[in-house]
């Protein structure tokens, strides 16, 4: 049976994430949120920066960088903080990350 992912604004989103947290802890809740965001992005606008943040929290840096690149292409306003955002710390030396920061003309503080 296919998993039903609630659409944006659906109160079932919070319930889905809460149940995932109860069942699988923090990473389970983050994964449920990520699945929900990606599902929503096929029908509604979802900030690619937000998706990149969730992937970063999960330690999935390659996926996070893919979504940061999408955020750059879409001029997502969340990107203004990437050079100093602690969650992106593990990626600071990654050439792909450095390139995004360079293209944004931000200082990697």
C-alpha positions as CSV (number, residue, x, y, z in Angstrom):
1,X,0.0,0.0,0.0
2,X,1.4,3.4,-1.0
3,X,2.2,5.9,1.8
4,X,0.0,8.9,1.7
5,X,1.9,12.2,2.1
6,X,-0.3,15.1,3.1
7,X,-0.3,18.2,0.9
8,X,0.9,21.6,2.0
9,X,-1.2,23.2,4.8
10,X,-2.7,19.8,5.6
11,X,-2.8,19.3,9.4
12,X,-1.9,15.7,8.8
13,X,1.7,16.9,8.0
14,X,2.3,17.6,11.7
15,X,0.7,14.4,12.7
16,X,2.8,12.4,10.2
17,X,6.0,14.0,11.5
18,X,5.0,13.5,15.1
19,X,4.3,9.8,14.5
20,X,7.6,9.5,12.7
21,X,9.4,11.1,15.7
22,X,7.7,8.7,18.1
23,X,8.6,5.7,16.0
24,X,12.1,6.7,14.8
25,X,13.3,9.7,16.8
26,X,14.8,12.9,15.4
27,X,16.1,11.4,12.1
28,X,12.8,9.7,11.5
29,X,10.9,13.0,11.9
30,X,13.4,14.8,9.7
31,X,13.0,12.1,7.0
32,X,9.2,12.3,7.2
33,X,9.4,16.1,6.9
34,X,11.8,15.7,3.9
35,X,9.5,13.2,2.2
36,X,6.6,15.6,2.8
37,X,8.5,18.6,1.4
38,X,9.6,16.7,-1.7
39,X,6.1,15.4,-2.3
40,X,4.7,18.9,-1.9
41,X,7.3,20.3,-4.4
42,X,5.7,18.3,-7.2
43,X,2.4,20.3,-6.8
44,X,3.3,23.5,-4.9
45,X,6.3,25.8,-4.5
46,X,8.7,24.5,-1.8
47,X,11.9,26.5,-1.0
48,X,14.8,24.4,-2.3
49,X,16.8,26.0,0.5
50,X,14.5,24.4,3.0
51,X,15.0,21.0,1.4
52,X,18.7,21.6,1.4
53,X,18.6,22.4,5.2
54,X,16.8,19.1,6.0
55,X,19.3,17.1,4.0
56,X,22.1,18.9,5.8
57,X,20.5,18.1,9.2
58,X,20.4,14.4,8.1
59,X,24.1,14.6,7.0
60,X,23.3,13.9,3.4
61,X,25.6,16.6,2.0
62,X,25.5,15.5,-1.7
63,X,21.7,15.8,-1.7
64,X,21.9,19.1,0.3
65,X,24.3,20.5,-2.3
66,X,22.0,19.5,-5.2
67,X,19.1,21.4,-3.5
68,X,21.4,24.4,-2.7
69,X,22.2,24.5,-6.4
70,X,18.5,24.5,-7.2
71,X,18.1,27.3,-4.6
72,X,20.8,29.3,-6.4
73,X,19.1,28.8,-9.8
74,X,15.8,29.9,-8.4
75,X,17.3,32.9,-6.5
76,X,15.9,31.5,-3.2
77,X,16.3,34.2,-0.5
78,X,17.4,31.6,2.1
79,X,20.8,31.4,0.4
80,X,21.9,34.7,1.9
81,X,22.9,32.9,5.1
82,X,24.7,29.9,3.7
83,X,28.2,31.2,4.3
84,X,27.6,31.5,8.0
85,X,24.8,28.9,8.7
86,X,26.2,26.4,11.1
87,X,24.3,23.4,9.6
88,X,26.4,23.8,6.4
89,X,29.6,23.7,8.4
90,X,30.6,20.2,7.2
91,X,30.3,21.3,3.6
92,X,32.3,24.5,3.8
93,X,35.4,23.0,2.2
94,X,33.4,21.1,-0.5
95,X,34.2,22.7,-3.9
96,X,30.5,22.7,-4.9
97,X,29.6,24.6,-1.7
98,X,32.6,27.0,-2.2
99,X,31.4,27.6,-5.8
100,X,27.9,28.6,-4.7
101,X,29.2,31.0,-2.1
102,X,31.6,32.4,-4.6
103,X,28.8,32.9,-7.2
104,X,26.7,34.7,-4.6
105,X,29.7,36.9,-3.8
106,X,29.4,36.1,-0.1
107,X,32.3,35.9,2.3
108,X,32.7,32.4,3.9
109,X,32.7,33.7,7.5
